[in-house]
Amino acid sequence: MQIELREAAAKLKSAQKIIVTAHINPDGDAIGSSLALVQILKLMHKDVRIFIDDVLPPNFMILPFVDNIERPNDNDRLTADLLIILDTQTDRIGRVFNMVEAPILNIDHHVTNTGANVDYLYLDPNAAATCEIIFNISKYLDVELTMNIARCLYTGLATDTGFFNYANTKSSTMRAAAALIDAGVKPNEIAEQMERKSLADFKGLVETLKTMQLFYDGKVVGIFVNEEIAKSVDSTEGFIDLIRVIDGVDVAFLLTCKSENLCRVSMRSKTVDVSKIARSLGGGGHIRAAGCSIKTSFEEAKQIIVDAIGEAIN
Ligand SMILES: [Mn+2]
């Protein structure tokens, strides 16, 4: 059932024992919104735990409260008054879904979220980030945004908007960011942390850029993190943003080899609705930034994604 923001706030108020989670392959918005919400709930004297079923990229380890993020154990079974799923739908939270028995409140900004398997969905596709929604919901909760909460929220806003560059950046996003700066955030410090790369990842980036290929008269560009490169890097965060700038390119994509028969695709576009392409392949996302997994070999996945994008642009 889709609910209003005010009703979502009421759910937070009435629950005492709360578990918060976000998507696997966690990004700045998933981690930032989870950590901010947990701190808000603590200020409301809630009994709250936070689980993310994945390793956290090192860039986010500076965020306040990050040590409180737990990974689920296979044998754990937990009950709670509320399970809050942030920045994704139920199918991308890994083992948390089966571990927790509780009514589900899903808070998200992905236009492709169908609300499957959840009790309550608050969906705002106009929000630039789930962090923007958490910022908005805090106004209903009588809590003051501490600097630590603000740093987490700002991280999600900044990373999901490409540091306020993408089309999802609205005046409301900027107003939220301004309020967070007023609460003590230093934008340069967050930017420096988020842009940091290990030498191995940077070398991986150089190798990946060498794989660049143009398709459809240069309207589409792809880069390829093959098995060898994938083994040498921890994260491919930000790789795709470097190729979307090429003149004449509408759709940029990154194909990553995850394992022998599992590939991951990320897409960015200037005009094409890539969320549709992602959805047609079982994934999701936003109009100009989306992704999906393809369960096949690297070569076959390449053909599938090139064909799917070709269909969308022609
Ligand atoms: Mn997000």
Residues whose N, C-alpha, C, O or C-beta is under 5 A from the ligand:
A	BS01	MN	D29 D87 A129 T130 D160
